[in-house]
Amino acid sequence: MAGYEYVSPEQLAGFDKYKYSAVDTNPLSLYVMHPFWNTIVKVFPTWLAPNLITFSGFLLVVFNFLLMAYFDPDFYASAPGYKHVPDWVWIVVGVLNFIAYTLDGVDGKQARRTNSSTPLGELFDHGLDSWSCVYFVVTVYSIFGRGPSGVSVFVLYLLLWVVLFSFILSHWEKYNTGILFLPWGYDISQVTISFVYIVTAIVGVEAWYEPFLFNFLYRDLFTAMIIGCALCVTLPMSLLNFFSMDPSVAFRYFRVASKSILLYGWNSLCQHHMSADCLSNE
């Protein structure tokens, strides 16, 4: 990675013209979390850099991942007949997850409070968020694991892509509209995950073996919530926000994007057939 230019000189030159614009319509965020964060940010001294708050929250997410990796390296600890993760670990992970979520909500407020908001700060924040998408899902996976009442590794792989899809979709939306419409799923998922960790410490992982409704297991509820939130909340709202802009501009963007995707798929298909022909002729 040494010598790699994360941001090109041309992109840096455009930072002077950049203006952060975000819209948050989530009731949980507006009426619960933002008032809470507005109170918390006043505790921080004004000399504390917002990027340090961002990075501290990210380190807590990584620490949770490493802690669960130590106690559940093969994702079998929650399965029947295996030594379970100690209850205190679930409490620690739940508390630290909520603190990390709080720091992620406070860093921007600290930047505006200290008049130190920069495009690089936003890039740093969202860059770490993209990594956190992986750690969040893999860490919470230990609640169910790979046992008979758990979730298969293949399903986990698909869920990782669903979460990353939601993250990329939000920034695609911002790229085309100039406004970051904060997804509802993020706040709901973070509060829910923290709550589930604490509940797991109280009732034990055995509680998740039981059916949630009829033959619908809690593992199925876990999977359905992630996929449903992405397809039924994040995707429709992103498309609505995208097509709410100037219709002519929206359809032009959509047409160009669709053409690029089709060309990429066609070129990949051609390259695949050409490679296959070359191999068959050898």
Secondary structure, 3 states (H helix, E strand, C coil): CCCCCCCCHHHHHHHHHCCCCEECCCHHHHHHHHHHHHHHHHHCCCCCCHHHHHHHHHHHHHHHHHHHHHHCCCCCCCCCCCCCCCHHHHHHHHHHHHHHHHHHHHHHHHHHHCCCCCHHHHHHHHHHHHHHHHHHHHHHHCCCCCCCCCCCHHHHHHHHHHHHHHHHHHHHHHHHHCCEECCHHHHHHHHHHHHHHHHHHHHCHHHHHCEEECCEEHHHHHHHHHHHHHHHHHHHHHHHHHHCCCHHHHHHHHHHHHHHHHHHHHHHHHHHHHHHHHHHHC
